[in-house]
């Protein structure tokens, strides 16, 4: 006959102490990581090195002069592609100036519109099927053109031959 009164199911005190030590170490590491992520960069001024300007950052502009409120990768700090506004306005001369690397090529611009960026891109993809196969995609992007309270998303792609 087996007596259960002699069995003890309590964990060893060494394991508890070891777990406490590990917990304190992990907590200390998280605290150090948290503090290091809050470190600030010295302001550019006397004694500080001049800050390098990122060419992908959006330039500060008067909001009344902005034609588009949102565009692809704006949330990641990228500026609207230089060719986009010229393509939107169907200005071939400005488009050629914005894309000097495509000088001497025939350019073909297509546009899709929608209530959101996904719909505008889908319309653009459907129109891409109509383009002759000898044209190569240079770039495509989308932007939000706002009129009053409502807005329309416009996707534009530039092809060259």
PyMOL commands that set and color helices and strands:
alter all, ss='L'
color gray80, all
select helices_A, chain A and resi 4-6+13-37+74-76+84-88+92-98+100-102+117-128
alter helices_A, ss='H'
color red, helices_A
select strands_A, chain A and resi 70-71+107-114+136-147+150-160
alter strands_A, ss='S'
color yellow, strands_A
deselect
rebuild
show_as cartoon
